[in-house]
Amino acid sequence: MFRIIPIILLGIMTMYFYTVLLRINSWGEFNFSKLVVIIILLLIMIPGINIFGIWFLILLHLFEIGIVIEILNLILKKIDLKGWSFLYNSFSLPILLTFLLFCYGYYNINNIKRVEYNIFTEKNISEKGYKIGFISDIHYGNSLNMEKLEKVVEKLNKENLDFLILGGDIVDEGTTLQGVKEVFKILGKIKNRYGLYFIYGNHNMSRYTKKPNYTLKELKEAIGKENIYILEDKGIDINEDINLVGRKDRIFKNKKDSEELIKEVDKNKYIIVVSHQPTDLEKNSKLGYNLQISGHTHNGQIFPFNLLIKFFNLAELIYGQKEFENFNVIVTSGLSGWGYPIRTAGNSEYVIINILRKEG
């Protein structure tokens, strides 16, 4: 399905841009033959075959905005608005708006925000509660470099964190081995009381490329060298009243079920389950977990993918907080983005979670 949708979309866009080129040819009185128009169309569309390339993204936005302009034209051509004929027939308006949208997307992916949640519990945790940092989906090397990440670490070091969780996809198939070593060396400097904890995401193993830049052994060595603890389908006690359970990503065939994992945990403790992908929410809410923290979705990252994810219900929760009776879920949009160095949906963010004891 994932491969078929882009092919269908490319076909629809090709037909649309063919009509646009015919319109420009007629309006501008270029008098190109249809063969020349088709050649120009192929030169425009063929680079878009790489759906993970920036040119595909440009074509997609030109198409989306162009369709809106087509609808708008049906209304405005009856009004005879001055200058509209030029904007419509020259296709200059979709080009201008796409350029501005990409400028915003570049700014937005680099404008990292602080997001904070307060979670209350009746469980007998420390009176002062816990302050947790959560970072996910850095995809190091896509848009976030050493200098930008160090600025985030500086901010986190002022938070007085109890512990920090790295929720997967810190690196991906585009990250070099040097980048892998670099990112964990920087993250290892984050000040905390009870440790740094890491779970794997679907991109960490470079599964989406035939020639990985690093091996699993090299990845584990880079993480372990900075005293970051890897949680693979197991839990760890933190200060006697918190249990942190890190799940293997759903891509692993041998991952344990969340029901199996919680059997090993003292349910009197406050139980946090960290799952890269926000799945099993209803199930986990009934098993006795108190909080699930996830990433992966990027809140869509690129408009209108965020709307499509919601419309087709492709994620149980695409972003934000959802509260059940005694169970909370927090899904972050990630510290950066994957594939494209822009973000036209959602924000880049790091998350602060305060676990507080409910009074009375």
N, C-alpha and C positions, 0 to 999 in steps of 0.2 A: 504493500500500500504506500509506504514511504517513497518508493522509487517511482511509482505510477503517477502520483499526484503532481510532482514537478514536471513530468513529461507532458501530462495533460495541460498543465498551466502554460508551459512553453508553447504548446500548439495554439492555445487560445491567444496568447500574447502575440505570436507570429501573425495570426490573422488580423489582429487589431492593428498592429504596427504597419501592416501592408496597406490597410485602408488609410492610415495616417499619412504614409508616404505618397499615396495616390492623391490625397487631398492637398498636400504641400506642393506636389508636382503641378497640379492644376492651378492652384491659387498663385503660385510663384511664376507660372508660365515658363517652367523649365523645359517642358516638352520632351522629357525623357521617355524612351520607349518602356513598355512593361518589363522587358528583359532587363534593362538597366535598373529599374525599380526593384526587381526581384534580387539582382546582384547586391544592391545596396542593403536590402532587407537581410540577406544572408550574412553580409559583413557585420551587421548589427546584432543578429541573433546567435550566430555560431559561438561567439565567446560566452554567451549566456548558458551554454550547455553545462558548464561547471557551476552547479547550483550553489556551491559553497564559495564562489568567487564574488568579488565586489560588483562585477559587471552584471551578474544576474540580479543582484539586489537593486542596482540602478534601474534595470529594465522593469523589475517588479513594481517599483515605486512610480515610474513613469506610466506604467499601465494602470495602476490603482488610481492615481491622480487624474490620468487621462479619461478614465471611465466617469469619474465625478464631473469632469469638465464637459463631457458629452451630454450628460444629463442636464447640467446647468445651461448648456447651449440651447437646448430645446425650449428653455424658458426665456433666456435673454435675447434670442434672435427675434422674438416677437416684439420686444421692447425697442429694438434698434439702438442699443447702447453704444455710444461713441467709443471707438477703439477696440470694441469686443471682437469684431471680425478679424482684426490682425492677430490678437492674442489667441483666438481659437484656431484659425487656419494655419498659422505659423507654428503651432504646437509649442510656442515659447512659454506659455503659462505653466504647463506640467514640468518643463525643464527647469524653470526658475524655482518652482515650489519644491521640486526634488532636491535641487542644490541647497536650498535653505533648510530642508528637513535633514539632509546629511550633515550640514554644519551643526544643527542642533544635536543630532545623534552622536557626533564626535565629542561635542561639549558634554553631553549627558553621560556618556559612558565613563568619562574622566572626572565627573563631578560626584565624588564618592560621599555618600551621606551616612549619618549616624542614625540608626533606628533603635528605639528602646521599647521593651515590653515589661510589664509588671505582672507576675503570676503569683497568686496567693494559694496557700495550701494549709490544710488542717493537720498535716503530718508534723511530727515533733522534730523539726529541723532546728538548726542553730538559731538562736533568738535574733541575731543580726541578719539572718538570711544569707543568700549567696548571689554574687554578681558574676555572670557568665558571659564571656565573649564568644561570638559565633561568626566564623568566616567560611564562605563556601564559594565555589565556582570562580576561582581567580583566572584559570586558564592562562597561566603565566606566559607572557610573551605576545599575547594577542594585542592587548592595548595597555596592559599594566607592566611597567618596567621597574627596575630596582629603585630608582629615585621616588617614584609615586608610591610604591609599596612601603618604603621606609617612612614616608610621611604618615601613612596609615598606622604603622607600628608605633610611631611617636605619639599618636593620639590614643591608641590602645594602652600605652604605658602610663597614661595619666588617669586611666579608668579605675585603677586599683582592683584588678580582676582577681577572683578566686581561682578560676581556671578558664581555659580557652579551648574551644572545639573547632577543628578544621573539618568541614563537612563534605569533603570530596571535590574532585575535579580542580584541585589546586594547580595541577599541571595537566597537559593533554598531549596529543600526538604532534602538536606543533612546537612543544617545548624541547629545547636542546638539553643534553645531559648537563652542560654547564648551567643552564637555566634551572634545572631541577635542583642542583646543589645550591644555587644562589637563592632561590625562593625559600627553601627550608632553613637556610642559614639566617635569612632576614626574619622569618617568622619565629625562629627559635629564640629571638631576643625579646619576645613579648613577656613582660613581667607578670607574674601570677603567684598564687600561694600553693596551689595543689596540682599544677601540671598542665601540659599541652597534650591534647588528644586528637587523633586523626582517624578518619574512616575513608575507604576508597570510594570513588565515584565511577561512573561508566566510562569516562575518558582517561582515567589515570593509567590504565594498562596499554594505552596506544592501540586499542583494538580496531580503530578505524583507519589504519594505515598498514601497508605491507612492509614498510621499512621503519620500525620504531627507532627513535633516537636514544632510547635507554631501555635497559632490561628491568624486570621486576626486582631483581637482586640489587641493582644499582639504585633503584627508587627507594627500597627499604633501607639501604645503607645511608642514603642522604637524609632520610627522615630520622632514623635512629641516632645518627651522629649528633643531631641537635636536641637529643633527649625528648623527642616527641614520641608519645606512646601510641602504637597502632592498635586499634580495636577491630578485630575481625570476628564477628559473631560471638562476642563475649562481653562480660560486664566487669566493671572495676569499682570498688568502694572508694568513696571520697569523703574523708573526714567523718566516717562512721554513720552518717545519716543520709548520704546521697549514694545512689548506685547509677553509674553511667554505662549504658549498654550500647555498643557500637555494632551495627548490622553490616554484613556484606551487602554489596549492591545487588539488585535484582538480576543483573546479568550473569551472576555466578550460579551455576547449576547446583552446586553443593552447599548453598547457603542454608542456614538453619531457619526454621520457622520462628516467628516472634513468640508463639505460644511455648515453644521448646526453650527459648532463651530465658523467659521470665520465670520458669520453674526453678532456675538456679539462683534466684534473687530473693532476698528477704523483703517481703511486701510491706513491712513496717517502715522501710526506708523510702525516701522520695526517689522514684525511678524515672530516669530520663533515657529515652531511646533515641539514638541518632541514626537516621536512615537517609542516605543521599537523596533518594527519590521519595516523594511524599505518598507512600502507598500504605495499605492496610490500616487506614485511619479508624474506621468503624470497629474493626477487629481489635486493634490495640487499645481502643477506648474501653473495651469490655474485659480485657485481660488483666488490668491492674497497673498499667503504665500510667504515669502522671503527666508526662510531657514528651511530645515527639518534636524533634527539630530536623528540618530537611532543607534541601536546596533544589538544584537540578533544573527547575522550570525556567529560571531567568526572568520570570514574569512575562514570558513571550519574547523579550528582548527587541524583536523587530515587529512593528505594526504591519499588517493586522494579525500576525501569528498569535498574539496574546488573545485577541477576540476569537480566533478559530479554536484555540485550546479550550476556552470557556464554552463556546457554542457546541463543540463536539464532545465535551466532557472528557478531554484527553488527560486530565490530571485531577486527582481527588480534591486538591487545593492548589491553585496556581501561585498564590501569594498571600502573605499576611497571617493573621491569627484566627483560629477557629476553636471554639470552646465547647466541649461536651460537659457532662455532669461533673466528673472529677478528672477530666483529661483535657489537656490543651495541646494544640498543634501550632507550630510556627514554621512558616516557609519563607525563606529569604530569596530575593531576586539575584543575590550574588554580588561579589565584590567587583566583578568585571563582566565580560561577555565572551562567548565562544564564536569562533569562525570569522565574524565580521567585527572590525574595530569601531563599531558604532552601536548605539542603543537608542531606538526610537520608541520603545515601550518599556515602562518601568524605570527604576533607578538602580545605580550601582550603590551598594551599601555594605556596612558591617553592622552586626546586630549585638545589642546589649540586652541580656535577659536577667531581670532581678527576680529571684525566687524568694518570696517573703512569707513568713508565718502569719496565718490569719489570726487576728486577735479575737479572744472570746470564744 
